[in-house]
Amino acid sequence: MATWVVGDVQGCFSTFRRLLDRIEFRPERDRLWFAGDLVNRGPDSLGMLRWAYRHRDSIVCVLGNHDLHLLAQREGVIPARRRDTLVPVLAAPDADDLCDWVAGLPFVHREDGFLLVHAGVLPRWDLSDIEAAAGDAKGALAEDRGGFLRALYSVRGDGPRRKKNADEAPGPNGPAGGRHLAGATAASVLTRIRIVDAAGIPSFAFDGVPETIPPGHRPWFESVSLPAGMTVLFGHWAALGLMVSERAVCLDSGCVWNGSLTALRLEDGALMVQPAAEGDGQPL
Ligand SMILES: [Mn+2]
């Protein structure tokens, strides 16, 4: 029995299948955790989603921003973006089953000494804050999918006339989020955070390499309020890439950007790095 954690697949299903072969995954014996963003940008989101749905009893997956993006398109909340590759999923005969499964995924998963989350957490959040935030987001998504997603995209503030730094997490008087403001703000942090300023406020516009982090900002994981011995497993930050430290492990090695897909075995820290298959990675 092994538990492997896989970084952002983003529709790179060919690479994923090669990785599965290499880790000799057996659904009846092993478990697979995903850091979210199963879909979008890569060529076969539908294949990836169908595989995940078929193996749903053997896997754990947390929601990523691209997974929410799929749901938002399904609900008609936002139009497709130029680099989206979600049409085959949206047009599939089993789209309802797949999207309902995605919508039921958690925002965080905690087991033993590990916390799995797509992007990260606020430095000031302790474990109960994190679980409350994830619960707010999941509850809002379950109760009112369209309303929650509309709130999420209004909190994001990145519509067509997006301005730099216009999408920072709002306070109580920030952009309209309606009754889902708390859930939408929490979801935005959990699925999109990379850096925070000196006050611990996320700057969502930044997605570069650590060397280009703006002055006065730092990666969210530099200081966290988690119990000693707990390790956060996350993805989302392809420009950071594979990073393994005692407190935080980034598994997004940029498969969709012609990098690789990485799996980490939780029992012993073994890493398996599978280079992007031809056709999966987009030229940079
Ligand atoms: Mn992401």
Residues whose N, C-alpha, C, O or C-beta is under 5 A from the ligand:
A	BS01	MN	D37 G64 N65 H66 T191 H236
